[in-house]
Amino acid sequence: MATTTIQVTKDVKSMLDSMRLYGRETYNDLILRIIEDSRELSEQTKKEIKKARAEISAGRFKAHEKLGKELGFK
């Protein structure tokens, strides 16, 4: 495995340290986990958007005004 050095501020290093699952987790493993989490979230978000669009197209939604009236805000 090739290695490289990166520069981060003390604040970023502190944040990374606080995100470790265990004390000896490497920064490489931590960064990989963060990247994987963001990819999963992006895919999940895309699925939720697709589902929401289908529900709107099918008419399964309430306008803000109608919901506000039902909840007694207007």
N, C-alpha and C positions, 0 to 999 in steps of 0.2 A: 504494500500500500504506500502510495506517495503521500508525503506530508507537506504541509505548508503552514505558515504563520499568518495570523490575522491580528489586526489591532482593534480593540474595543475599549470603550471608556470604562472607568471603574464602576459606573452606574450599570452599564450593560452587563458587565461581568457579575455584579451582585445579583441582577435579575436572573441571569443564567444559572448562577449557583442556587438560587431559591427555587428554580424549576426542576432541579435534579430529583429523580425518584429515589435515589440512594446515594450516599456520600461518595462512592467511587465511580459513579456513572461518568463516562468520558464526555467531553464536550462534543466530540464527533457523534456519539450515540444520542446525546441530547438534541443536537441540531437536526439529526435525521428524524427523530421523533417529532420535533416541531414541524418540519417540512411535511411529514406524512400526515400529521393532524390537519394542517392547512389544506392539503389536497383532499382529504376525506371531507372536510367541512365544505369545500367548494363543490364537490360532487353532490353532497347531501343537499346543499342549498339549491343547486340546479334542479334536482329532483323535486324539491318542495315548490319551486317556482313553476315548474311544469304542471304539477298537481294543482296548484292554485289557479293557474290559467285555465285548466280544464274545468275546474269548479265554477269559475266566473263565466266561461262560455256556456256552461250548462244552466246558468242562472241561479246557482246555489251560493248566494251572497246577500248581504244586507248593506244598504247605503248608510253612511255615517249618520245622516239626518234621521233615518228611520230607527236606527239602533239607539240614537240619543233620545228620541221620543219614548221608545219602549222602556228605556232605563230611567226616564223621568228627568233628563237633563234639559229638555227643551219644551 
